[in-house]
Amino acid sequence: MTPDLMEAGTQLRQAHEQRVNNVGGSGGDASYGRVARAGVPEFAQGVALYVDDITVSFDGFRALNALSLTINVGELRCIIGPNGAGKTTMMDVITGKTRPDKGKVFFGSNIDLLRLRENDIAQIGIGRKFQKPTVYEELSVFENLELALKADRRVRASVFSRLTGAQLDRIGEILALIHLKDAAQRTAGLLSHGQKQWLEIGMLLMQDPKLLLLDEPVAGMTDEETERTAELFLSLEGRHSLVVVEHDMKFVDQLTEGRKKVTVLHEGSVLAEGLLADVQANDKVVEVYLGR
Ligand SMILES: Nc1ncnc2c1ncn2[C@@H]1O[C@H](COP(=O)(O)OP(=O)(O)OP(=O)(O)O)[C@@H](O)[C@H]1O
């Protein structure tokens, strides 16, 4: 969930509590247009994300060690690697949660992500999905998507304003994409684990991110849910760039379709990059990760 979405959710909850407690009546018709835009990314050169020579140290320990990688526009890239390889730290740097000691991170060819705050990074088109689903359990599936739409500063809607026809259509489109059309009115807390994950992905998609960062999206899913998630990601490829951190090799195999590159991280650097079959046959990769 993005920081803005949390803020919107808090407002909605506060309004609900105020109604329940019958305290005052003015309500909080807050708008989301108050922060200046951080810039519009330029993708003409075909690069969505450029990470160059990033080092992050925690008390002298290098969680990332001169990490460099490039994700192209519309690319679906799987990142694999053993526990502690630095995958989460890499996402933390891209999303502004952790500041590196050195290096460069650009979104498109022009946006220096290291100069932006976490909130701004979410607003310029980078969506992040953490491993655990974070949806508003007490709201319906539809309301969760509605909230995500209204938390988008570009929409400039208040949490309490009515949806336009186009916005309703957009929610319908996303509901179909995440296989939750028939569950639109269901309380999110009653969904299965896999459905909650899809709902959160749907909430990210409401803001139409150019780049989606997905941390172990199929952990805890059934085989069928995993398969459907692969189909969903494959349908997003091209329109969005996706970076998927995953340990489930069957899922990675489905996503890469025998032709896409995967990146193997180890000790904060890229250990290998190439087709899944090739990295699976790489002695160094087998030694530190796949062979264990
Ligand atoms: N805030 C922190 N303070 C100290 N050490 C940290 C911090 N965050 C991460 N680390 C260390 O940095 C290394 C990289 O951690 P990170 O979580 O990025 O790895 P990962 O590849 O995501 O692992 P996993 O697959 O288990 O999620 C680990 O050794 C971790 O203990």
The ligand as an ORCA input file, in Angstrom:
! r2SCAN-3c Opt
* xyz 0 1
  N      17.726     -2.003      8.557
  C      18.685     -2.924      8.532
  N      19.675     -2.916      9.463
  C      20.664     -3.825      9.427
  N      20.768     -4.798      8.501
  C      19.814     -4.861      7.568
  C      18.725     -3.934      7.517
  N      17.940     -4.243      6.456
  C      18.511     -5.323      5.865
  N      19.628     -5.685      6.527
  C      20.517     -6.798      6.174
  O      20.861     -6.636      4.812
  C      20.914     -7.886      4.142
  C      20.009     -7.860      2.952
  O      18.671     -7.931      3.414
  P      17.410     -7.951      2.448
  O      16.203     -7.999      3.318
  O      17.521     -6.865      1.472
  O      17.606     -9.354      1.709
  P      16.570    -10.172      0.801
  O      17.324    -10.600     -0.393
  O      15.342     -9.369      0.591
  O      16.255    -11.440      1.694
  P      14.905    -12.332      1.790
  O      14.877    -13.221      0.568
  O      15.116    -13.110      3.031
  O      13.736    -11.403      1.873
  C      20.551     -8.945      5.177
  O      21.744     -9.500      5.697
  C      19.816     -8.146      6.230
  O      19.989     -8.742      7.514
*
